[in-house]
Amino acid sequence: MHWLVLIGLGTVWILDGLEVTIVGAIASRLTDPDSGLGLSERQVGAAYLTGSEIFHTETRAMALAFLFAVGTGISGVTGPALFGKLVETGKEVNVFYGYLLGAALMMSDRLVLRGNRIERHREGAAAYGVLLKDIGELAAEDNLILGNRIGIYAEGVAPQPGHEALVARNVIAGNEVGLALQRTAALTVIGNRIADNLTDVRALGRDLSPGMQWSRDGRGNFWGQYRGYDADGDGIGDVPYALQDAMDALVRKDASVQAFLYTPAHLAIEAAARMFPLYRQAPVLVDAHPLMTASVRGSR
């Protein structure tokens, strides 16, 4: 039913463009000497911009007020009505495919984002799959966040004491950046499959918020880059996962370096960062209980 939303939102633009379309369609006839009007191109343009000198001032004002009222009325009534119909369905599964912005959750509390497929938001500077800004309590669960420029962007996420902003059991894969986090974002990220992103997690600042949690009750996330082991077979890695992405630090300084991702040069930089303290950076994050398998919605 998302096409209904597009119709509602586009109504006002259609009405705004109606006058331009009409004038453009009949302009050649209005300027034809045989039409009996004998208008010049300048007069036709003035007819669009100001109603032209052939109309009385009060008539022009009334016409403009009428068009404004009709446009505002249709867009102001139809849009909310269509959104209301969508809400009344009670369906949690929605497909957001190819829009500029997938899901924007802003300036609210007690939010739920569950069971969505948020995919291919790659155009423009704000190509986020999920945007979290200035919110409190959150439950973002069982979503597929795939192939976006930025899977999840979070800023100003500060739940009240006793509550949390939970990101759980999602598939965050195939994005340029899986999670881009400001230091003001305090999320609880558990049980997710975070894999196959060019950069899994990027700290947009010196480091992440101390309130970030990457595991709870002995369970963390499945990481595609984890190379640990599970000696006791409980499904939890015996070695914590520490994300140390020296290559991403270079990409942030010079975007052109991204062309060398997953090439021998990339592997050499990562190996140098592991072996030589001079090149080693503080880990972006530490997941104390990484999962060995990805038992989340849509994973294989």
Buried (B, 14 or more C-beta within 10 A) or exposed (E): EEEBBEEBBEBBEEBEEEBEEEBEEEBEEBBEEEEEEEBEEEBBBBBBEEBBEEBEEEEBEEEEEEBEEEBEEBBEEBBEEBBEEBEEEEEEEBEBEEBEBBBEBEEEEEBEBBBBBBBBBBEEEEBBBBBBBBBBBBBBBBBBBBBBBBBBBBBBBEBEEEEBBBBBBBBBBBBBBBBBBBBBBBBBBBBBBBBBBBBBBBBBEEEBBEBBBBBBEEBBBBBEEBEBEBEEEEEBBEEBBBBBBBBBBBBBEEEEBBEBBEEEEBEEBBEEBEEEEEEEEEBBBBBBBBBBEBEBBBBE
